[in-house]
Amino acid sequence: MITNLKDLCHILEEERNGKKVVLATGTFDLFHYSHLSYLEHAKEQGDILVVAVKNDKCAHLKGENRPIIDELQRVAIIDALKCVDYVILVDYDPSVIPEVKADNSRQEEWLIIFQDVFKELHPDILFHEINPLLEDARERVFERYHIKGVSIERGNITSTSKIIEKIKNDKWPKRRKVKFYFSPDFLIKI
């Protein structure tokens, strides 16, 4: 269900009832298998999976031509996944002052984007990819907001940045044409 932070907090007051709320975050631009795997692993950590998707302004912090897919489509894609219970869109407001110390600009951006979610949602678990640039700030967030951090290695098979680079450099692997025929019981490859 796509909602906003305020409404989600009210919904979870009723629904939480001893259930573990897991928060996963990301941009999810050019949705790919590593995104799906990340969210499926996040769901395994608790009962209710909330995904905070960065809006277009946040995504633009990744680079001039980002996002490729606009926020409304990205949120709809995440909402369509059976492992996801709730989706919210988060914003970047540079006037926000982080309550937790930031050691670098990446940490400061991350804190500004997600601080209200940590404060108001009170997730039990923040499921995240390991990112050395953010680790110190994350540890401070875990302590301040009483959140358990669960990390996963960053997928090295696929990333949106790698996909964009392949497209720019026209380095998509050449594939031979394969025909598939479907039967009720199995897929036949010719």
LOLO-559726 format. One line per field, with one value per residue (C-alpha): y, z, x; residue in one letter. Coordinates in Angstrom, 1 decimal, always signed. Each point is the difference from the previous one (the first is absolute). Layout:
% LOLO-559726
north	c(Y,...) $
up	c(Z,...) $
east	c(X,...) $
zanu	c(A,...) $
END
This chain:
% LOLO-559726
north	c(+0.0,+3.4,+2.6,+2.9,-0.1,+1.6,-2.4,-3.0,+0.8,-0.1,-3.2,-1.7,+1.1,-2.4,-2.7,-0.2,-1.8,-1.8,-0.4,+1.0,+2.9,-0.1,+3.1,-0.3,+3.1,+0.8,+1.7,-3.1,+1.7,-2.4,-2.8,-3.2,-3.4,+1.3,+2.4,-2.9,-2.2,+2.9,+0.5,-3.7,-0.3,+3.0,-1.6,-3.1,+2.2,+0.7,+0.1,+3.3,+1.4,+3.8,+1.3,+3.6,+1.0,+3.1,+2.6,+1.6,+2.7,-2.5,-2.2,+3.0,+0.2,-3.2,+1.9,+2.5,-2.4,-1.9,-1.3,-1.8,-1.2,+2.6,-0.3,-1.0,-2.9,-1.1,+0.0,-1.9,-2.7,-0.4,-0.1,-2.9,-2.3,-2.6,+0.3,+3.7,+1.0,+3.8,+2.6,+3.6,+2.7,+2.0,+3.4,+1.9,+3.4,+1.6,+2.3,-3.0,-0.2,-3.6,-1.0,-2.5,+1.0,-0.3,-0.5,+0.7,+1.4,-3.5,-0.6,+3.4,-0.6,-3.5,+1.4,+2.9,-2.4,-2.7,+1.8,+0.6,-3.7,-1.2,+2.4,-0.4,-3.6,-1.6,-3.0,-3.0,-0.8,+2.0,-2.4,+1.5,-0.7,+0.3,+3.5,+1.1,+3.6,-0.2,-2.5,+2.4,+2.1,-3.2,-1.2,+3.4,-0.3,-3.6,+1.3,+3.2,-1.5,-3.5,-1.7,-3.3,+0.1,-3.0,+0.2,-1.9,+0.2,+2.3,-2.0,+0.1,-1.8,+2.8,+3.6,+2.9,+1.8,-3.0,-0.3,+3.7,-0.3,-3.0,+1.9,+3.0,-2.1,-2.3,-3.0,-2.2,-3.6,-1.3,-2.6,-2.6,-0.1,-2.8,-1.0,-1.2,-2.0,-0.4,-3.1,-0.4,-1.9,+1.5,+2.4,-1.4,+1.7,-0.5) $
up	c(+0.0,-1.0,+2.8,+1.7,+3.2,+2.2,-1.1,+0.2,+3.6,+0.8,-1.9,+1.8,+3.4,-0.7,-2.0,+1.8,+3.2,+0.7,-3.6,-1.2,-2.4,-2.5,-1.9,-3.3,-2.0,-3.4,-3.4,-2.0,-3.3,-2.9,+2.2,-0.4,+1.7,+2.7,+1.1,+0.2,+1.9,+2.5,+0.7,+0.4,+2.5,+1.8,+0.4,+1.5,+2.9,+1.5,-0.5,-1.7,-2.7,-0.6,-2.9,-0.1,-3.6,-0.7,-2.0,-3.2,+1.8,+2.2,-3.1,-1.8,+2.7,-1.6,-3.2,-2.5,-2.2,+2.9,+0.6,-3.3,+1.2,+1.8,+3.6,-0.7,-2.2,+2.5,+2.9,-2.0,-1.0,+3.7,+1.1,-2.5,+1.7,+2.2,+2.6,+0.6,+2.4,-0.1,-2.2,+0.9,-2.0,+1.8,-0.8,+0.2,+1.8,+0.5,+2.6,+2.4,+2.6,+0.8,+3.7,-0.4,-0.8,-3.6,-0.9,-3.7,-2.6,-0.9,+3.6,+0.3,-3.1,+1.3,+3.4,-1.4,-2.3,+2.6,+3.4,+0.2,-1.0,+2.8,+2.6,-0.9,-1.3,+2.7,-2.1,+1.9,-2.7,-2.6,-2.8,-2.1,-2.3,+1.4,-1.0,+1.8,-0.6,+2.0,+2.7,+2.8,-0.5,+0.0,+3.3,+1.5,-1.4,+1.4,+3.4,+0.0,-1.3,+1.5,-3.4,-0.7,-3.1,-2.3,-3.0,-3.2,-2.4,-2.9,-3.1,-2.4,-2.9,-1.0,+1.0,-1.6,-0.5,-1.8,-2.3,-0.9,-0.7,-2.3,-1.9,-0.4,-1.2,-2.0,+1.7,+0.4,-0.6,-3.4,+0.4,-2.4,-0.7,+1.8,-0.5,+3.0,-0.2,+3.1,+1.0,+3.1,+1.8,-1.1,-2.3,-3.1,-1.4,-3.6) $
east	c(+0.0,+1.3,-0.4,+1.7,+2.0,-2.7,-2.7,+2.3,+0.8,-3.7,-0.5,+2.9,-1.4,-2.8,+1.8,+3.3,-1.2,+3.3,+1.0,+3.5,+0.0,+2.9,+1.0,+1.9,+1.0,+1.2,-0.5,-1.0,+0.7,+0.0,-1.4,+2.1,+0.6,+2.3,-2.7,-2.5,+2.5,+0.7,-3.7,-0.7,+2.9,-1.4,-3.4,+1.6,+1.2,-3.4,-3.8,-0.7,+2.2,-0.1,+2.0,+1.0,+0.6,+2.1,-2.0,+1.4,+1.8,+1.8,+0.8,+1.4,+2.7,+1.4,+0.7,-1.2,-2.0,-1.5,-2.6,-0.7,-3.4,-2.1,-1.1,-3.6,+1.0,+2.7,-2.4,-2.6,+2.5,+1.1,-3.7,-0.7,+2.5,-1.6,+2.8,-0.8,-2.7,+0.3,+1.7,+0.7,+1.8,+2.7,+1.4,+3.2,-0.3,+3.4,-1.4,-0.4,+2.7,+1.0,-0.5,+2.8,+3.6,+1.1,+3.7,-0.4,-2.4,-1.4,-0.9,-1.6,-2.2,-1.0,-0.9,-2.0,-1.9,-0.9,+0.1,-3.7,-0.7,+2.2,-1.5,-3.7,-0.2,+2.2,+0.9,+1.3,+2.6,+1.7,+1.0,+2.8,+2.9,+3.5,+1.3,+3.2,-0.8,-3.2,+1.0,+0.9,-3.2,-2.1,+1.5,-0.9,-3.6,-0.3,+1.0,-2.1,-3.2,+0.3,+0.1,+1.7,+2.1,+0.1,+2.4,+0.5,+2.9,-0.6,-1.0,+2.9,-1.8,-2.4,-0.3,-1.9,+3.3,+1.5,-3.1,+0.2,+3.8,-0.7,-2.6,+2.2,+2.9,-2.2,+1.6,-3.1,+0.9,-1.0,-2.7,-1.1,-3.6,-1.8,-3.6,-2.1,-3.1,-2.2,-1.9,-2.1,+2.8,+3.3,+1.8,+1.6,+3.1,+0.8) $
zanu	c(M,I,T,N,L,K,D,L,C,H,I,L,E,E,E,R,N,G,K,K,V,V,L,A,T,G,T,F,D,L,F,H,Y,S,H,L,S,Y,L,E,H,A,K,E,Q,G,D,I,L,V,V,A,V,K,N,D,K,C,A,H,L,K,G,E,N,R,P,I,I,D,E,L,Q,R,V,A,I,I,D,A,L,K,C,V,D,Y,V,I,L,V,D,Y,D,P,S,V,I,P,E,V,K,A,D,N,S,R,Q,E,E,W,L,I,I,F,Q,D,V,F,K,E,L,H,P,D,I,L,F,H,E,I,N,P,L,L,E,D,A,R,E,R,V,F,E,R,Y,H,I,K,G,V,S,I,E,R,G,N,I,T,S,T,S,K,I,I,E,K,I,K,N,D,K,W,P,K,R,R,K,V,K,F,Y,F,S,P,D,F,L,I,K,I) $
END
